[in-house]
Every structure is written in structure tokens, then in C-alpha cells.
Amino acid sequence: MATHGEKNRTVLLPDGTSLPAIGQGTWYMGEDRSARAQEVKALRNGIELGMTLIDTAEMYAEGGAEEVTGEAIADCRDDVFLVSKVYPHHADRKQMMTACENSLRRLGTDRLDLYLLHWRGSVPLQETVQALEDLKQAGKILRWGVSNLDTEDMQELWDIPAGQHCAVNQVLYHAASRGIEKDLLPWLRERHVPVMAYCPLAQGGRLRTELLEHPVIRSIAAERVLTTSQIALSWVIRDGDVLAIPKAVQLSHVAENAAAMDIVLTNEEVGRLNEAFPAPAGKVPLDIV
């Protein structure tokens, strides 16, 4: 049977670091104190199941998600690949140092494995790159990358001194949102910059329902005795250079997400999904939530 991808999938960063193809997101964590113990438990459970990449941001619950993450990794920091993101209005050389130090304090660690510009704001990219390189020199971050940058922004970044040190671009990507495939994804692949897909199961409500309740996804899930979310996640990571960071608080969902790393879709199944969720015919604006 022809298959797409390989089992036990990992994604390589430009420096050769190997990461699990599915990590853990933390958007909306840290907003409700009564949910904190469950959120910490979910992240710890995910780490134990091999989802050792955790993505957070100073924006999420205004640092609350970083605090939850810090509690979850308190006794296993060295086993985790820790990612956080800086607000665009903190992305200059002066404010970024403070923002990063605040994130490190909330996370209870002395360094980030990866620090991302959350989206592009008014600070020139050249100054942001200098600030990120300063943090790297200081040992506060080991690598840096970007989020929500489309092809033109990436090309501008690439032309800046040290801009090619960018390790990832974190963008929205799932079967029902395939705009990056027209030119951004090929551009990144040509330069060996992996994609980190946020909202890989679509962003809540109607969009998630339309994705996960689609007849084709339901049919493949039934045939494989899997969940629809596992089929959707396996599609996102099918080519080996995209990693997904779904958020889960229920332990059953955590386990489903982790198990999706070992699910390999056949070429026939990928073809059915591609037909059900066709890529746009031309360039479309970057999908952002």
C-alpha cells in the first residue's frame, strides 16, 4: 500500500535539531485559574507521550500561558523544546530584552530554545533581527524565528544581515486553509525553513466543525478506526517539513494528538483529502487568526 510520509515523524530545523512532528500549543491556557491544574496536567501528559515541543507566547493570557507552561516543565525543562513569542510592539532592541526576560521569569527557565516574532508590526525587521541576535549572543535564546510572515516579508527578512538565521515560520495551516502552498511554502522549502502550523485543527466553532465533520475525513477516520482530528493532524504533517502544535486540555485529546504522529496516510487517502479540500488556484492573503 503506497503511503505518504513515515512513522515516528520528526521535523529537522536548519541547524539539524530534530523535533517531534506534533507538539503542544497553549493558546487560551492561563485564562481561568480553576482550569490551571488540568492545563498543567495536560502539558505534562503530552511531554510523557513524546510531544516535547511546547509553544507559548507573552500574548497568551498576558503571560498566563507561560506561567502554566513553566509549572508543567518545572522538573523536566531539559526534556522540552520551549518556544515563546514576542509582541510586535516589544520587537525593538531595548524592549525585546525586557520582554524576553519577563517570559523567562514566568517560564522559570534561563533560556528559550526558540523565540518568535509573533507578527510583523511597525518596528523595522532589521532592528528586530538585531534584537534577536543580541538575545542569542546573551544566551537567553538558542534560536529565533517568525510567525505570520508571508512571502514578501520573508524575502525582506532574508535580505537583512543575519536574517537567514530564521529557524521557522509559524503560520496557520490545515486542510481547509491551504493558501501557504501557492508560494510561501515552496519559498520556505527552497531555503529549508520548516513551517510550524498553528490551529492545525482549525480555529474553534464553525470552522473546526466544518473540517472535522467533513464527510471525507469522517469516512477515512471510520475506515482506519481513528478520530477525525487524528486524520486532520496526519494530513498537516504528511510531508515531513511541517510540524503541528494543536492545543489540548482533555487528556483523551492529548493522547489522540500524540498518537497521530504514528499515523501515516496512504497516497489514496491524501488524494481524497486534497480533492475534498482543494488548494487555492492562485495566491491568497495569508490566513491569520
N, C-alpha and C positions, 0 to 999 in steps of 0.2 A: 504494500500500500504506500503510495507516494505521500510524503509528509512535508510540512513546512517547518523549518527550524529544528532544534534539537532539544532533548530533555535536559533538565537541570540547567536551565538557561542563565547565562550571565551576560553582562554588557561591559565592554572594556572602555575605560577613559583614555584620553590621548596619552597619558603617562604610563599606561599599561595596568593600572589598577582595575581589578575585576570586581564588579558589583552584581548583586542578585538582580535579575530582570524585573522583579517586583519588590518594591519597598513599601514604606508606610507613610501616608500623608497625615497631617494634623490640623488641617483647616477646620474651624469651628470647635476644636478642642479648647479647653480652658475657659469657656464662657460661662459654665454653670458649676459652681463649687460642688454641688451634690453629685455631679457626674464624674468628678475627678478620679476617685478610686477606680472606677470602671475603665476610664480612659487610660490610666497608668497600667492597669492590668492587661488591657488590650495590646498596648505597645509592647509590654514585656513578653506577652504570649507570642506576638509576632516575631520578636527577636529570636525567641527559642525555636520558632518554626522556620528560621532562615531568612526572614525579611529584615536584615540587619541595617538597611538604609532607612533612615528616618528624615523626613523633610518637614521643616517648620519655618517660621518667619516672625520677625518682630511685629508684623501687622496682625497676625492671628491672635484675636482676643487681647490686642495691645500687650503682647508678651506672655499672656496666659498660657498659650500653647507651648511656648518654650519652657515655662515652669513645669508643665505636665511632663514634657519630654525629659527635662532634667531629672525629675523624680524617677521616671521609668528607667533611665540609664545609669542611675547613681552608682550601682555596683557592677556595671558591665560596660563602662564607657569605651574601653579599648576594643570591645567586640562590635562596636557600632560605627557606621559611616554616617556622620552627622552633618546635615545640611540646614542652613538657615538663610534668610533673605533680608536685604536691607531696603527700607523705603527709598524711593527716588529722591525725596527731599532731604535725605541724610547721605546722599551719594557723593558729597564733595570731600576733599582731603581732611578737613577739620572734623566735620560731623560724623563721618563714617567710622573713625576711630572710636568715638564715644558710643555710637550705636552698636558697634561690634562688641565692645567691652560690656555693654549692658546685656546683650544677648548671651555672651559667655557667662556672665554672672547668673542670669536666670536659668541657664542650662547646667550650671555647676561644673563647668569644664574650662580648661585653659586654651583650647583651640577648636576650631571648626575644620572638618575635613573638606567642606565646600561652602563657599559664601556666594550668594547670587544677588545681582541687582534685580529687584522684584519686577520692575518695569521701567521703561525709559521716561525720565522727567525732564526738567529744564537744565540740570547740571550737564555740561558737556561730557560726552563719553570719554574724552581724553583725560579729564580730571578724575572721573570715576575709575578708570583703569589705573591711574597713578595711585589713587587711594587704596585700591585693592592690592596693588603691588607693594605698597607700604605695609599693609597688614600681613602680607605674605613674608616680607623681609623681617617683620617683627615676630613671626612665628605664631601669630594669632589665628591665621587661616593657612591651610595647606594648599588649597586651590581655590579658584574663583570661576564663576560663570555668569550667565544672564538668564533672564526669564522674560517671556513675552516680547522678544525682539524678532521682527520679520526680516526678510532677506536684505532689504536696503540698509537697515540698521546693522545687521550682521556684517555686511560688506564694509560699512563705515568703521565698525569696530575692528575689523580685520586689518584695515589700513593704518591703524594707530600703532605706534611703537608699543610692544608687549600685548597688543590686542589679540594676537594669536595664541596667547596663553589661556584663552577661554576654554573651559573644560566641558561645559554642557550648555544647551539652551533648553530651558523648561517652558513648555508650551502646552496648551490644551490640545488633546488628541484622543479621539476614539472613533469607532466605526462610522458614527453619524456626523463626525466633524473631521473631514479629511483634507481641508484646504492646504495644509502644510506640504502635502505630497506634490503639489504642482511645481514649486520652485524652492521653497525653504528647505524641505527635507533633502532633495538632491544636492543643494548647495552645502548643507552640513555634512552629508555623506562624503562628498568630494574632499572635504577637509578633515574627515574623521572626528567630527564633533557629534557625540551622541545626543539624542533627544530624551529628556525626562518628561513623560506625559502626565500632566495633572488632570484631574477629573476624567480618568480613563473609563469610567462607567457613566459618564455624562453628569451634568450638574443638577442633581435633585429633581423632584417634581416630575413635570410632564416629559421633559427631555429624557430623563433616566427611564421612565416608564416606556416611552416610545422605543428606546434602544433595547432594553432588557425583555420587553414583551413582544418584540418583533417576531412574527411567525417563523422566520428562518432561524433566528437564534434559538427560539423555543424548540424548534424541530431538531436542530443539531444537539442541543443540550439533552433532549429526551433520548435521542439515539445513543448518546455517549454516557447516559446516566450521570450527567453533571448538572451544575446550575448554569443559568443563563449568564450570570456575572462571570463565571469561570470561562465560558466561551468568549465573552467580550474581552476579557483581560488577555486571554491567549492570543486573540487576534492582534491586539495592540503590540505585543512583544514578539510577534511572529518572525521578524527579520533579523533579530539579534543585535540591533543598534538603537533600539528604543526600550527604555525601562519605564515601568508604570508605578505610580505612587498613590494607589487607592487609600482612602481613609476608612477605617472600620472601628467600631466600638464594641459591637456584639462579638463575642468570642467565636461564634459559629461563622460569622463573616470573615474574621481574621483567618480562621483555618481554611475557608474556601479560597481566599486570596492566595495564601501560601501554597496551597495545592495546585493552583493554576500555573505555577512555574513549571510543573512537570507535565502539563497538558500540551500536546503537540497536535495542531490541526492538520488534517490531510490537505493536499492541494485542492481536492474536490470541495472540501468544506470551505476553504479560503475563497475559492471561486464563487461559491453560493453566497457567501457573505459580501464579497465585492460586488456581486450583481444586485444584492438587496440594498447595499449602501454604496452606491457608486461615488467615486471621487469626482469633484467638480471638473468641468471641461476646461476651465481656464483659471487664471489667478483670481483669488478672492481675498478680501481683507483678513488679517489674522484673527482667528476666533479667540476672544478673551472673556473670561468671567471673573 
